[in-house]
Amino acid sequence: MTPGPGLTVAELFHWLTGGEVSEALLDWAPDVAALTSVLLERSHAFRFVVSPPEGARWPPTDDPPYTVAVTEAATAWRALMDGPEGGAPERVRQLWTEVLTHQDIALSELTAGRPWALCQAVLMLHSIADEAAAGCAGSGSTSGAGATHLARAHEMLARRGTLARLPADRVLHLPKTRTTPVGMTHRSLSRYGATTTQAVPAVWHRTPLRRLGGGPAARHANVLLLPWPLRIRESDFEPVPGSIRRPEREPFGFFRYVPSEPVDLDVVDQLLDAALDEVDAVDVAVLPEGCLEESDIAGLEALLARRGVPMLVAGLRIAPDGPGRMPGNGVHVGMLNGNTWWHYRQHKHHRWFLDAGQVEQYNIAGALHPGVRWWEEMEIPARSVNVFELGGGITVAAVVCEDLARLDGVAELLRAIGPTIVVTLLLDGPQLASRWTARYAGVLADDPGSAVLTLTAYGMATRSRPRGVPPSGVVAMWKDPSRGMREIPLENGAQGVLLKASFGRAPRYAADGRRPMDDATDLYVTGVHQLRVAPGQHTPRPGAVTTQTGECPLDTVELSVLWSWAEGFARAGDGGGAAVEQVLDEAQAGAPWRAGLGLPEPSGRLGEALAELGAVGRRCLQKAGTGQPAALLAALEEAPAEDGQVHRLVRRVLRTALDAALPGQLR
């Protein structure tokens, strides 16, 4: 919907809600945050927080002061949303009444700052609704009032892809994990919620992948970069037979890339030996675009599980769906929980295009004639973005090659969400500060302040020989807002790189006048270590033997829901035993709140897992005699484990959630 001169506030709200605009929207703060965010964006009234119209003032000079008023109203709103009746505090109802009183005013009037009473009401209502979302994506208060509301919101997010009840094909409201102090857009006014009308679905996964315990050991991550294949041949590229079109003028065709050098699991194992000789653990392994085919995944994940590596991010060549279909190109993410790998997949959204210059640059003219414009043979499915919330305030998104550079709905979604890190898998030349990847990584590092890691194959980096430019083995690049850019080479004789990263507290900003909060997470590189296969006999060092047995007890969405309620259980502790009991009751299948928010009942296996969560949680509460996370964690660890996949999964998730809720943790 494009606002014209006559579009009114009411018409915009009716389109966004798909129905009636009434006080019932106040039962759920994310609805109000989404509506006011779109209104401020479309009317450009967001700018008034730094440049109010003549004779006006922002923030208001009322008593209590603006920040105090917003915080008090947001805290009261969270407490009301925790209860069975919902509702909103009096201050929110007053502001909403002011908005509805002026709902027939055209957006063009709001653009001019008229009437100022409406502008003030929308701005403050947005601030309170955004502040009420503190606790999403690892931010804000971790206990007490709001634990039930946040667990409901996170279940909504997992199952519908949005925190709001509004139609998801018109507007999405999502958690925000990074904010930037620079620039001024409608995004600058929110620090906990992100609203977008781009209609690119975000699939938000919450999975308890974090180091247990406090202190420095839990505040760093070690990343194994495998820039493979180490050699790429010209013959790895081939034209698709019969694909050339318009041979008489500006011909174009399709090519495919099939690397002849397979992934060598023995070398991976030896590189893990070298890594674990240097550091205590490896947290994630990353491989470039197109490195794996689907048959490679099981063996690689079995090896990573045996060596205690709980996460895999890898470029994947996806087989065609059927005859006459093109193959796919995407990113595979595997998450290890206990003895089970959960799998997530995201397709590449833009085909690689090779012109004559690139064909010559990569020295592949013998396979792909430079007189033809070559497009990657790849299906282009509907777009979506996976976001992984790992705990500790860390969120991860991954994209493939050109998807970093295209300024479309995906880029807008990433800027709105502000992932802690965007991992970009490439089949590209060296990752130098002078090349295109660095430019686009710099955009995300500036706004929203995400760290960006790019990784290409060493074989492709060394094939890149532009005229007058010396060859380079820089296979990766890191860019973050606090420490800038770092080129990461693969040195002679090395087969992998160990990237050491640390994270700590970072400020979270809002341009509307609220004081910054130090509840975001920064991620930055603290060291790089080259990994080489040691000569001689390879004797794998012992590791935790982990093999996948049976099917996953839950699917990926159901795992996110289970984690959301386990986290709610841990957050509720300071509210006392009654608050903990409320979370466990609301988690169960049959709880009436789901119908009120438009969610169907949980599946049978999710209902079983939530029931087990309730049973284990209540036993811990009874033994601990308090809702404090430390006491609940001690009770959980003292209780004997029972048989069954679901029980073991529930215990692991609860253990991680309670550990994260301990004082002094990065959440």
Rosetta blueprint (number, residue, H / E / L):
1 M L
2 T L
3 P L
4 G L
5 P L
6 G L
7 L L
8 T E
9 V H
10 A H
11 E H
12 L H
13 F H
14 H H
15 W H
16 L H
17 T H
18 G L
19 G L
20 E L
21 V L
22 S L
23 E H
24 A H
25 L H
26 L H
27 D H
28 W L
29 A H
30 P H
31 D H
32 V H
33 A H
34 A H
35 L H
36 T H
37 S H
38 V H
39 L H
40 L H
41 E H
42 R H
43 S H
44 H L
45 A H
46 F H
47 R H
48 F H
49 V H
50 V L
51 S L
52 P L
53 P L
54 E L
55 G L
56 A L
57 R L
58 W L
59 P L
60 P L
61 T L
62 D L
63 D L
64 P L
65 P L
66 Y H
67 T H
68 V H
69 A H
70 V H
71 T H
72 E H
73 A H
74 A H
75 T H
76 A H
77 W H
78 R H
79 A H
80 L H
81 M H
82 D H
83 G L
84 P L
85 E L
86 G L
87 G L
88 A L
89 P L
90 E H
91 R H
92 V H
93 R H
94 Q H
95 L H
96 W H
97 T H
98 E H
99 V H
100 L H
101 T H
102 H L
103 Q L
104 D L
105 I L
106 A E
107 L H
108 S H
109 E H
110 L H
111 T H
112 A L
113 G L
114 R L
115 P L
116 W H
117 A H
118 L H
119 C H
120 Q H
121 A H
122 V H
123 L H
124 M H
125 L H
126 H H
127 S H
128 I H
129 A H
130 D H
131 E H
132 A L
133 A L
134 A L
135 G L
136 C H
137 A H
138 G H
139 S L
140 G L
141 S L
142 T L
143 S L
144 G L
145 A L
146 G L
147 A H
148 T H
149 H H
150 L H
151 A H
152 R H
153 A H
154 H H
155 E H
156 M H
157 L H
158 A H
159 R H
160 R H
161 G L
162 T L
163 L L
164 A L
165 R L
166 L L
167 P L
168 A L
169 D L
170 R L
171 V L
172 L E
173 H E
174 L E
175 P E
176 K L
177 T L
178 R L
179 T L
180 T L
181 P L
182 V L
183 G L
184 M L
185 T L
186 H H
187 R H
188 S H
189 L H
190 S L
191 R L
192 Y L
193 G E
194 A E
195 T E
196 T E
197 T L
198 Q L
199 A L
200 V L
201 P L
202 A E
203 V E
204 W E
205 H E
206 R E
207 T L
208 P L
209 L L
210 R L
211 R L
212 L L
213 G L
214 G L
215 G L
216 P H
217 A H
218 A H
219 R L
220 H E
221 A E
222 N E
223 V E
224 L E
225 L E
226 L L
227 P L
228 W L
229 P L
230 L L
231 R L
232 I L
233 R L
234 E H
235 S H
236 D H
237 F E
238 E E
239 P E
240 V L
241 P L
242 G L
243 S L
244 I L
245 R E
246 R L
247 P L
248 E L
249 R L
250 E L
251 P L
252 F E
253 G E
254 F E
255 F E
256 R E
257 Y E
258 V L
259 P L
260 S L
261 E L
262 P L
263 V L
264 D L
265 L H
266 D H
267 V H
268 V H
269 D H
270 Q H
271 L H
272 L H
273 D H
274 A H
275 A H
276 L H
277 D H
278 E H
279 V L
280 D L
281 A L
282 V L
283 D L
284 V E
285 A E
286 V E
287 L E
288 P E
289 E E
290 G E
291 C E
292 L E
293 E E
294 E H
295 S H
296 D H
297 I H
298 A H
299 G H
300 L H
301 E H
302 A H
303 L H
304 L H
305 A H
306 R H
307 R L
308 G L
309 V L
310 P L
311 M E
312 L E
313 V E
314 A E
315 G E
316 L E
317 R E
318 I E
319 A L
320 P L
321 D L
322 G L
323 P L
324 G L
325 R L
326 M L
327 P L
328 G E
329 N E
330 G E
331 V E
332 H E
333 V E
334 G E
335 M E
336 L E
337 N E
338 G L
339 N L
340 T E
341 W E
342 W E
343 H E
344 Y E
345 R E
346 Q E
347 H E
348 K L
349 H L
350 H L
351 R L
352 W L
353 F E
354 L E
355 D L
356 A H
357 G H
358 Q H
359 V H
360 E H
361 Q H
362 Y L
363 N L
364 I L
365 A L
366 G L
367 A L
368 L L
369 H L
370 P L
371 G L
372 V L
373 R E
374 W E
375 W E
376 E E
377 E L
378 M L
379 E L
380 I L
381 P L
382 A L
383 R L
384 S L
385 V E
386 N E
387 V E
388 F E
389 E E
390 L E
391 G E
392 G L
393 G L
394 I E
395 T E
396 V E
397 A E
398 A E
399 V E
400 V E
401 C H
402 E H
403 D H
404 L H
405 A L
406 R L
407 L L
408 D L
409 G H
410 V H
411 A H
412 E H
413 L H
414 L H
415 R H
416 A H
417 I H
418 G L
419 P L
420 T L
421 I E
422 V E
423 V E
424 T E
425 L E
426 L L
427 L L
428 D L
429 G L
430 P L
431 Q L
432 L L
433 A L
434 S L
435 R L
436 W H
437 T H
438 A H
439 R H
440 Y H
441 A H
442 G H
443 V H
444 L H
445 A H
446 D H
447 D L
448 P L
449 G L
450 S L
451 A E
452 V E
453 L E
454 T E
455 L E
456 T L
457 A L
458 Y H
459 G H
460 M H
461 A H
462 T H
463 R H
464 S L
465 R L
466 P L
467 R L
468 G L
469 V L
470 P L
471 P L
472 S L
473 G L
474 V E
475 V E
476 A E
477 M E
478 W E
479 K E
480 D E
481 P L
482 S L
483 R L
484 G E
485 M E
486 R E
487 E E
488 I E
489 P E
490 L L
491 E L
492 N L
493 G L
494 A L
495 Q L
496 G E
497 V E
498 L E
499 L E
500 K E
501 A E
502 S E
503 F E
504 G E
505 R E
506 A E
507 P E
508 R E
509 Y L
510 A L
511 A L
512 D L
513 G L
514 R L
515 R L
516 P L
517 M E
518 D E
519 D E
520 A E
521 T E
522 D E
523 L E
524 Y E
525 V E
526 T E
527 G E
528 V E
529 H E
530 Q E
531 L E
532 R L
533 V L
534 A L
535 P L
536 G L
537 Q L
538 H L
539 T L
540 P L
541 R L
542 P L
543 G L
544 A L
545 V L
546 T L
547 T L
548 Q L
549 T L
550 G L
551 E L
552 C L
553 P L
554 L L
555 D L
556 T H
557 V H
558 E H
559 L H
560 S H
561 V H
562 L H
563 W H
564 S H
565 W H
566 A H
567 E H
568 G H
569 F H
570 A H
571 R H
572 A H
573 G H
574 D H
575 G H
576 G L
577 G H
578 A H
579 A H
580 V H
581 E H
582 Q H
583 V H
584 L H
585 D H
586 E H
587 A H
588 Q L
589 A L
590 G L
591 A L
592 P L
593 W H
594 R H
595 A H
596 G H
597 L L
598 G L
599 L L
600 P L
601 E L
602 P L
603 S L
604 G H
605 R H
606 L H
607 G H
608 E H
609 A H
610 L H
611 A H
612 E H
613 L H
614 G H
615 A H
616 V H
617 G H
618 R H
619 R H
620 C H
621 L H
622 Q H
623 K H
624 A H
625 G L
626 T L
627 G L
628 Q L
629 P H
630 A H
631 A H
632 L H
633 L H
634 A H
635 A H
636 L H
637 E H
638 E H
639 A L
640 P L
641 A L
642 E L
643 D L
644 G L
645 Q H
646 V H
647 H H
648 R H
649 L H
650 V H
651 R H
652 R H
653 V H
654 L H
655 R H
656 T H
657 A H
658 L H
659 D H
660 A H
661 A L
662 L L
663 P L
664 G L
665 Q L
666 L L
667 R L
